[in-house]
Amino acid sequence: MPLEPPSHLPEGVVPVALARDRSLSREWSTVLLAKGVPHWTAETPGGMAVFVPPDQEDLALGQLAAYDREQRQEAEAVRRAPPPPPEAAGAVWPGLVVAGAVLAGVHGWRLTTDTDVAGVWARDGVRIFAEGEWWRPFTALLVHADLAHLLGNLSFGALFMWFVLQAFGRWLGWVWVAVSGVLGNVAVAAAFYPEPFAGVGASTAVFAAVGLLVAHGIVWSRAGTGLRRHRPWLVPLGGGLALLGVFGSGGDSLNVDLAAHLAGFAAGMAVGAAASWWQRWCRVRERPVREAAVS
């Protein structure tokens, strides 16, 4: 059945496109406006229709078809865009050394000072939400209960951070891990609030690194078939599950530790998905993320 123009439109106009929603009709209207094509949009039973004068029909159809091809080509370019080359090893390891030195220094300070570092820096929902001590979700990542706790996080953290920094860059990789770790701690504190559950350790950030790698692998996986296509995210996921098996054997503290680990992983997935899609957007437009970050 032909699409009839509403009565308030000029007589004789013809329909050239039918949009499923207003946002798409606005896009088409912008295209026609840029080319100087007179047109009208109107709501019809089938959706938002675009009408033009009869003598402008061929031009309008051609412009809208060209716009549709451009959109398809851009979507295909995003799908096929290769990931940025990994960071060189020489650019990654200095940051790992500095981070390890910071964690070791905080632990040494905690053992030698009279200040209750763990009490002041630990993740504690009551202190965060009721007393406004918002530094705790970050500082809790720096404090460890004992040497074994520190060494475990340093060893596994260095492994996963190596790949995070290669995937996201030597600067942004640290930013995304820190943001994810803080978000994970905030989520755990909120989940247990108003109970005064406290926690310390970088393992929330370590699992956030796992989530970042899994999200990065999902966003960038495109080549191959079967398991080969999914290897970029299955491998870090398997490593994270193995790590959870090692770290998740804490007796009575299992539930609290497990919550922090899962929250860190979930936060890493969310931040990693957003960061990876932004990375693809920059890559398609030949604006490498690392260059944007340091410019």
N, C-alpha and C positions, 0 to 999 in steps of 0.2 A: 504494500500500500504506500503510495507516494507520501512524502513528508510535507504537510501543508504548513506554510508560514503562519504564525499568529497574526491576528487582525491588526495589531498595532504596528506591524512592520510595513515598510513601503511596498506598494503593489508591484508584483512581478519578480521579487527576489527569489533566488533558488537556493536550496540547501547544498552545501558542499562537504559537510562533515557532521558527525554525531558523536559527541563525547560522552563517556560514561560518568563523568563528574565535572564539577565546575573548574577544578584546577587544570584539567586537561584542556577545557575550552578556553581558559585564560591563556594557556601556552599558545594555542593556535591563533587566538586573537592577537597576541604579541607578534607572532610571525607575520601575519597579514598586515598588521599596522606598520611593521618595519619596512614592508615592501610597498606601502601606500595603497593597499587594496581596501576599498570601502567594504564594510561588513557589519553584520549585526549578530548577536548571540541571543538565543531565546530558549526558555525551558519548554520542552515538549514531553509527551508521555514516554518517549524512548530515551530521553536524556537531554543534555544541553546541545542544541543544534547551532551551526554556524551558517548564516545566509549571506549571499553576495548578489550584486546585480548580475543579470544574465551575461553581459559582455565581459564580466570579470571572472566568470566561472572557470575557464581553462587556466588562467593565471593563478587563481586561488588553489585549484587542485594541484597544479604543478609545485607551488611553494610548499603546500602541506605535505605532499609526497616527498619532496626533498628534505624537509625537516624530519619526517619519519625515518628516512634512510640514515640521516645523520645521527639520530638517536640510537638506532640499531647498531650502527658502526661503533659508536662510543661505548655502548654496552658490551659489544664483542671485544673491543680493545681492552676494557677493564677486565673481562674474563680471561683474556689471553696474555695480559701483561706479565712479564717475568718478574720475579722478586728481585729486589736490589741485591747487588753482590754482598757477601758477608764481609764484616769488618776484618781487617788484617789482625793476626794474632798479636802483633806488637802494639796495636791500639787497644786491645782488650785487657791484657794481663795487668798493666799498671793500676787500673781501677780496681781489679780484684785484690791486688796487694794492699792498696789503700783501705779498702773496705775491711779486709781481714785485720789490718793493723788497728783500725778504729774499734772493731768489736773486741779484739784482744786488749786494747787499752782500757776500754770501759770495764771489762771484767777485772783487770788488774787494779784499777782504781776502786772498784767495789770491794775488793778483798782487803785493801789497805786503808780505806777511809773510815772514819767513824759515822759518816752519813749513811742513812738507810737508803741506799740507791734504789734497791728493788722496791721499797715501799713508796718512794717518791715517783719513780718512773714506770711502775707496772701498769698494765691494763686493768682498770677497775671501773666498772660501770657506774657505781655510786659516785666516785670521785670525778668521773668525766661529766656525767649528766646532771648530778645534783650540785656539785661544787665547781663546775666549769674548768676543770683541769684538762684542757683539750690537747696538751702536749703528750699525754700518756699514750694514745694510740701509736704515736711515732716512737717515743723513747722506749716503749716496751719492746720494740724490735731490737734494741741495742743491748739489753740486759739478759744474762743467762744465769741459770740456777747454779751450775757448777761447771767444771772444766769439760766433763764429758758432753754436757749439753752444748757448750760452745763449740767443741771440736766437731761434733756431729753436724751442726748447722754450717760450720765453715766448710767441711768437706763436701757435703751434698749441695750446699748453696753455691760453692765455686763451680761445681759441675754444671748445674742448671743455668747459673748466671752467665757462664761462658757462651752458651748457646743463645740466651736472651740478648746479650750484647751484640752477638754476631747478626741476629735477626733484626733487631730494632735500632742498632747503633750504639756506640759507646757512651753517648750522652742520654739519649731518650730511653735506652734500656733501663738505666738506673732510675729515671723519673717514673716510668711505668711500674717498676717493681715497688718503689717506695709508695706510690699512690695506692697500688693494690693492697700492699701490706697494711697501710693505715686504714683503708676501707674495710679490710677483713677484721681488724681489731675493733673498729667501731661497730661492725655488725655483731660480733660476739658480745661486746659489752652491752649492746642494746638487747640482744636475745636473753641475757641472763639478768638484766636490770629488773627489779631493784636489788637482787641478791648481790652481795659484795664479792663476786668471783674475780680473783686477780690472776694475771698470767704474764709471763715474760718469755722472750726468746724470738729469734729471727725466723723460726720455722714457718710462721704465718707468711712472711715474705718469700721463703723458699717455695712453699706451695703456690704462692701467687706467681712465681716464676714458671712453675709447671703449667699453671692455667694460661699464662701468656703464650707459652710455646704451643700448647694445644690449640688455642684460638688462632694463632698465626698459621699453624699448619692447616687448619680447616679453611681459612680464608684464601690461602695461596695454593691449596691442593687443586690440581687441574689435569695433570698429565698422567698417562698410564691407565690401567684398568684394574679392577679388583682391589686387592689389598695394597698393591703398589701405589695406587692413587691416594690411598688414605694413610700411607706410611708417615708423612710429615706430622700428623697429629696422633697416630696410634703409638708411635715410639715414645714421645714424651708422656703420653697418658699412661703407658705401661710403666715407665720409670717412676711416675708419680704414685701409682698404686703400690709399686714395690717399696717406695719411700714411706708411704703411709703404713705399710706392714711393719717397717722397722721402727718408725717413730710412734706408731699407735699401740705400743705395748707398755703403757705407763701405769698399769694397775688401777688404783682408785681414781687417778687423774685422767683416765682414758677419755671420758666423755668431754671434759673441758678441752683437752688437747685436740681431740678429734674435731670439735666444733671450730677451733681456731684454724686447723689445717683445711677443713672443708670451706670455711669462710674465705680464707686466703686464696684457695683454688678458684672459688666462684668469682671473687673480685678480680682475679687475674684473667679469667675467661672474659668477663665483661669489658674490662679495660683493654685487654688484648684484641678483642674483636673490633672495638672502635678504633684502636691504634692501627690495626692491620688494614682496615678498610681505608683509613686516611692515608696510610702508606701506599696503598694501591692507587688511590686518587692522585697522589703526588707523582707516582711512578708513571702513570698513563700520560700525564701532562708534562713529563720530562722535568719534574721538579723534585729531585730526590729529597727525601725527608731529612737526611743528615745534613744536606746543604742548607735547607730551610732552618734547621735547628741552630746552626752556628752562624748564620748570617745576621 
